[in-house]
Amino acid sequence: MRLHLLSLLFCAGALSAVAASAPKAAAESRCTAVRENCKPQTITADSVIRFVEAFYARYVFGTDDPAEAIRRHCSPELQRQLHEHYGYDDDGYAVWMFRTGLQDGPENRSEVSAVTPQGEGLYKVNFIDMGTPGSRTLKIIVARGTLIIDAIK
């Protein structure tokens, strides 16, 4: 009986540890979506949504340097536009075009609240940008088996 009780306690502890790590694992899974190369036959609306959420979490609202991600996950035309709108002497990209464009907001919270397929490769991104609601529509295409942001509207 004592051994059975110890086994139950051990299993309950292991389950609670797994449950506690679930939100972190889900966030890490979303972040890896931005790095994965998807084969065209496996791309679904859900995989595009995870890609957009991860791109925003890491590079638009996050602290990771967006330059390499833009070169890797934006079409050459969008890269050119982001670079032209940058306006500074060094090489960089106007990442703020993915955001509301406001300099400051009423709070520090910045996150994607929803990504909704609109058809024909368009995805509406609703977000909170430093406490201010905003949205952008992204055109997502597949090139060389990789998800590419082709336009921001």
Secondary structure as the mmCIF struct_conf table of DSSP 4:
data_model
#
loop_
_struct_conf.conf_type_id
_struct_conf.id
_struct_conf.beg_label_comp_id
_struct_conf.beg_label_asym_id
_struct_conf.beg_label_seq_id
_struct_conf.end_label_comp_id
_struct_conf.end_label_asym_id
_struct_conf.end_label_seq_id
HELX_RH_AL_P HELX_RH_AL_P1 ARG A 2 ALA A 33
TURN_TY1_P TURN_TY1_P1 VAL A 34 ARG A 35
HELX_RH_3T_P HELX_RH_3T_P1 PRO A 40 THR A 42
HELX_RH_AL_P HELX_RH_AL_P2 ALA A 45 PHE A 55
HELX_RH_PI_P HELX_RH_PI_P1 TYR A 56 VAL A 60
BEND BEND1 PHE A 61 ASP A 64
HELX_RH_AL_P HELX_RH_AL_P3 PRO A 66 HIS A 73
STRN STRN1 CYS A 74 CYS A 74
HELX_RH_AL_P HELX_RH_AL_P4 PRO A 76 GLU A 84
TURN_TY1_P TURN_TY1_P2 HIS A 85 TYR A 86
BEND BEND2 TYR A 88 ASP A 91
HELX_RH_3T_P HELX_RH_3T_P2 VAL A 95 PHE A 98
BEND BEND3 ARG A 99 ARG A 99
BEND BEND4 GLN A 103 GLN A 103
BEND BEND5 PRO A 106 ASN A 108
STRN STRN2 GLU A 111 GLY A 119
TURN_TY1_P TURN_TY1_P3 GLU A 120 GLY A 121
STRN STRN3 LEU A 122 ASP A 129
TURN_TY1_P TURN_TY1_P4 MET A 130 GLY A 131
STRN STRN4 THR A 132 ALA A 143
TURN_TY1_P TURN_TY1_P5 ARG A 144 GLY A 145
STRN STRN5 THR A 146 ILE A 152
#
